[in-house]
Amino acid sequence: MTTTQLSAEQEARAREYESLILQRLGVIGQKPIADANGLSISTVSRWGSDGEYGRWCKTLSLLGLQVVPEDARCHPADYIDSLKTLAKRCLEHESKRPGPLGWD
């Protein structure tokens, strides 16, 4: 059996995912998760102590999937890069614009 090591970037993403999941778990509690999955609260509680959340977060990271808040919007990286370039150019032109004219 061979093991695949996650890159440092994948490990960091997995930790971020786990943190987000644990934060949300703290907000809604374990009971809704247990009820939705037909499990006992103690089973859901053990997921945290057994490292189950961490294992799933590493799996998601390795698969190239993301965990994001429901209200987040995800866009392709090239789209975001284009927006950053456009914003940078606009800011550069804005800084070169002359000040107000004397009659303004």
C-alpha positions in Angstrom: 0.0 0.0 0.0 1.5 3.3 -1.0 0.7 6.5 0.7 0.4 9.8 -1.0 1.7 12.8 0.9 -0.2 16.1 0.6 1.8 19.1 -0.4 2.2 21.9 2.1 -0.4 23.9 0.2 -2.9 21.0 0.3 -2.2 20.5 4.1 -2.8 24.2 4.7 -6.1 24.1 2.7 -7.2 21.0 4.7 -6.6 22.8 8.0 -8.6 25.8 6.7 -11.5 23.5 5.7 -11.4 21.8 9.1 -11.4 25.1 10.9 -14.4 26.3 8.9 -16.3 23.0 9.5 -15.6 23.2 13.3 -16.7 26.8 13.4 -20.0 26.0 11.8 -20.4 22.9 13.9 -20.0 25.2 17.0 -22.8 27.4 15.6 -25.4 24.8 14.7 -24.4 22.0 17.2 -24.0 18.3 16.8 -27.7 17.4 17.0 -28.8 18.6 13.6 -25.9 16.7 12.0 -26.7 13.6 13.9 -30.4 13.9 13.0 -29.7 14.5 9.3 -27.5 11.4 9.1 -29.5 9.1 11.3 -26.8 8.9 13.9 -26.5 9.5 17.6 -25.0 12.7 18.9 -22.2 10.7 20.5 -21.2 9.3 17.1 -20.9 12.9 15.7 -19.0 13.9 18.8 -16.5 11.1 18.2 -15.8 12.3 14.7 -14.0 15.3 16.3 -12.0 13.3 18.7 -11.2 10.5 16.2 -9.9 13.0 13.7 -12.6 12.2 11.1 -13.1 15.8 10.1 -9.4 16.2 9.4 -9.3 13.0 7.3 -12.2 14.2 5.2 -10.7 17.7 4.8 -7.4 16.2 3.6 -9.4 14.0 1.1 -11.2 17.0 -0.2 -8.0 19.0 -0.6 -6.3 16.1 -2.4 -9.3 15.8 -4.8 -9.0 19.5 -5.5 -12.4 20.3 -4.0 -13.2 23.2 -1.7 -15.2 23.9 1.4 -16.6 27.4 1.4 -19.4 29.2 3.2 -22.8 28.9 1.6 -22.8 32.6 0.7 -19.4 32.5 -0.9 -19.0 32.8 -4.7 -16.3 30.8 -6.4 -14.8 31.8 -9.8 -12.1 30.4 -12.0 -8.6 31.7 -11.2 -8.1 33.2 -14.6 -11.3 35.3 -14.1 -10.0 36.6 -10.7 -6.6 37.3 -12.2 -8.3 39.4 -15.0 -10.2 41.4 -12.4 -7.0 42.1 -10.4 -5.3 43.3 -13.6 -8.2 45.5 -14.5 -8.3 47.0 -11.0 -4.6 47.6 -10.9 -4.7 49.4 -14.2 -7.6 51.6 -13.1 -5.9 52.5 -9.9 -2.7 53.4 -11.8 -4.6 55.7 -14.2 -6.6 57.3 -11.3 -3.3 58.2 -9.5 -2.1 59.9 -12.7 -5.2 62.0 -13.2 -4.7 65.7 -12.6 -6.2 67.3 -9.6 -9.3 69.6 -9.7 -9.3 72.5 -12.0 -9.3 76.0 -10.6 -13.0 76.6 -11.4 -14.3 73.4 -9.9 
